[in-house]
Amino acid sequence: ADVLSEALSWHLQMVDNGWISASSANPQMASSRLSTRDLALLNLAFGRLLRRGVPLKIRSLKLSRDLCERLSEEARKSPQSLDGTDSEELVSTASASIYAASTLVMQASRTEHLGLSVLVDETRLGGEWRALAKAALSCLSNWTSCLEAIASSSKLQDAALLTSTEDELHKAIAAVAALRSQLSELENQGEDQIIGDELPAFCENALKDLLELVFLAQKDGSSAALQENKEQDISTIIGSKAEALEAWHLDGSLVALSWCSQKTSSPTLATLEDVLIEEATCRRSVLLERNLRFWSSRFSQTSSLPRRLVQKLQRAELEDPQMDAVTASALRDLAFLFGEDPTD
């Protein structure tokens, strides 16, 4: 990790000082400049080191944050130059950037990285981790917007490329939802003044962008149809995608949606909530105890989604029991936690 940080810091300093550039007169120097995708893959390397338990020093965390910020800036530029950019390369870069950022976000969701205990430590890693989480969330949102621009492209082959990013987007949803859930735990432990309001808001905005991209963006270049027959098309699009979700995709999407405070003012997210609840109900014969335990540990306590989901499942089970005994017991526990309206 230290060698990687040293080499990358030197390279970025050379780029910032103009000693390495694509227009350099020295072909060797010009070709040595790292591409945006190269930076994303290096950032992913930091994330994988963290996932393997390798402790990173403050310098490495700051460098990873710098990479997220640079990638965010490139994402903001990309949609403007979409016509002149190879779409396949751009989608590949976006996929790598999102995967790297989501890996960092997932690592940031660990309590020991965010809480008060590390803030007062002499290394002050808590502040660095929260700063890295914000940069990674911003990187996620910006590349999500870039992919939305591609989804809106009139070129069928461009929009169809997005199908290759589905897994990365769902991993990002799961990572951001885990971070938002962990922030709520810290708030309940009295560390809300340390966490502040900015990081939870970053999480919720990123979740909203990711969910809308996954469930509303057309992969066949026909997004314009949403403007012509909006309500019918939104329900149809979301319904067809919900049916194809893997179990962990559905779990992550339900949890993420429970943390989207904007859904009360967003008809599309409200429709998504209805469709996902219906899909979970239709799958109750294959739901496992671990699915419901996962929901109970991650759902927002202030959202109406868990209560609606529990009530829907209970009514369906009353009419036509399909759950096994262990899963049915987990449902009763879930009802105990979320059976009442949180606004009452």
Secondary structure as the mmCIF struct_conf table of DSSP 4:
data_model
#
loop_
_struct_conf.conf_type_id
_struct_conf.id
_struct_conf.beg_label_comp_id
_struct_conf.beg_label_asym_id
_struct_conf.beg_label_seq_id
_struct_conf.end_label_comp_id
_struct_conf.end_label_asym_id
_struct_conf.end_label_seq_id
HELX_RH_AL_P HELX_RH_AL_P1 ASP A 2 ASP A 16
TURN_TY1_P TURN_TY1_P1 ASN A 17 GLY A 18
BEND BEND1 TRP A 19 ILE A 20
TURN_TY1_P TURN_TY1_P2 ALA A 22 SER A 23
BEND BEND2 ALA A 25 ASN A 26
HELX_RH_AL_P HELX_RH_AL_P2 PRO A 27 SER A 31
TURN_TY1_P TURN_TY1_P3 SER A 32 SER A 32
BEND BEND3 ARG A 33 ARG A 33
HELX_LH_PP_P HELX_LH_PP_P1 LEU A 34 SER A 35
HELX_RH_AL_P HELX_RH_AL_P3 THR A 36 ARG A 51
TURN_TY1_P TURN_TY1_P4 ARG A 52 GLY A 53
HELX_LH_PP_P HELX_LH_PP_P2 VAL A 54 LYS A 57
HELX_RH_AL_P HELX_RH_AL_P4 ILE A 58 LYS A 77
HELX_RH_3T_P HELX_RH_3T_P1 SER A 78 GLY A 84
BEND BEND4 THR A 85 THR A 85
HELX_RH_AL_P HELX_RH_AL_P5 SER A 87 ALA A 108
TURN_TY1_P TURN_TY1_P5 SER A 109 SER A 109
BEND BEND5 ARG A 110 ARG A 110
HELX_RH_AL_P HELX_RH_AL_P6 THR A 111 LEU A 114
BEND BEND6 GLY A 115 GLY A 115
HELX_RH_AL_P HELX_RH_AL_P7 LEU A 116 LEU A 119
BEND BEND7 VAL A 120 ASP A 121
TURN_TY1_P TURN_TY1_P6 GLU A 122 THR A 123
HELX_RH_AL_P HELX_RH_AL_P8 LEU A 125 ALA A 151
TURN_TY1_P TURN_TY1_P7 SER A 152 SER A 152
BEND BEND8 SER A 154 SER A 154
HELX_RH_AL_P HELX_RH_AL_P9 LEU A 156 ALA A 160
HELX_RH_3T_P HELX_RH_3T_P2 LEU A 161 THR A 165
HELX_RH_AL_P HELX_RH_AL_P10 GLU A 166 LEU A 186
HELX_RH_PI_P HELX_RH_PI_P1 GLU A 187 GLU A 191
HELX_RH_AL_P HELX_RH_AL_P11 ASP A 192 ILE A 195
TURN_TY1_P TURN_TY1_P8 GLY A 196 ASP A 197
HELX_RH_AL_P HELX_RH_AL_P12 GLU A 198 LEU A 216
BEND BEND9 ALA A 217 ALA A 217
TURN_TY1_P TURN_TY1_P9 LYS A 219 ASP A 220
BEND BEND10 GLY A 221 GLY A 221
TURN_TY1_P TURN_TY1_P10 SER A 223 ALA A 224
HELX_RH_AL_P HELX_RH_AL_P13 ALA A 225 GLU A 228
BEND BEND11 ASN A 229 ASN A 229
HELX_RH_AL_P HELX_RH_AL_P14 LYS A 230 GLU A 243
TURN_TY1_P TURN_TY1_P11 ALA A 244 ALA A 244
HELX_RH_AL_P HELX_RH_AL_P15 ALA A 247 SER A 258
TURN_TY1_P TURN_TY1_P12 TRP A 259 TRP A 259
HELX_RH_3T_P HELX_RH_3T_P3 SER A 261 SER A 265
HELX_RH_AL_P HELX_RH_AL_P16 PRO A 267 CYS A 282
TURN_TY1_P TURN_TY1_P13 ARG A 283 VAL A 286
HELX_RH_AL_P HELX_RH_AL_P17 GLU A 289 ARG A 298
BEND BEND12 PHE A 299 PHE A 299
TURN_TY1_P TURN_TY1_P14 GLN A 301 THR A 302
BEND BEND13 SER A 304 SER A 304
HELX_RH_AL_P HELX_RH_AL_P18 LEU A 305 GLU A 319
BEND BEND14 ASP A 320 ASP A 320
BEND BEND15 MET A 323 MET A 323
HELX_RH_AL_P HELX_RH_AL_P19 ALA A 325 PHE A 338
BEND BEND16 GLY A 339 GLU A 340
TURN_TY1_P TURN_TY1_P15 PRO A 342 THR A 343
#
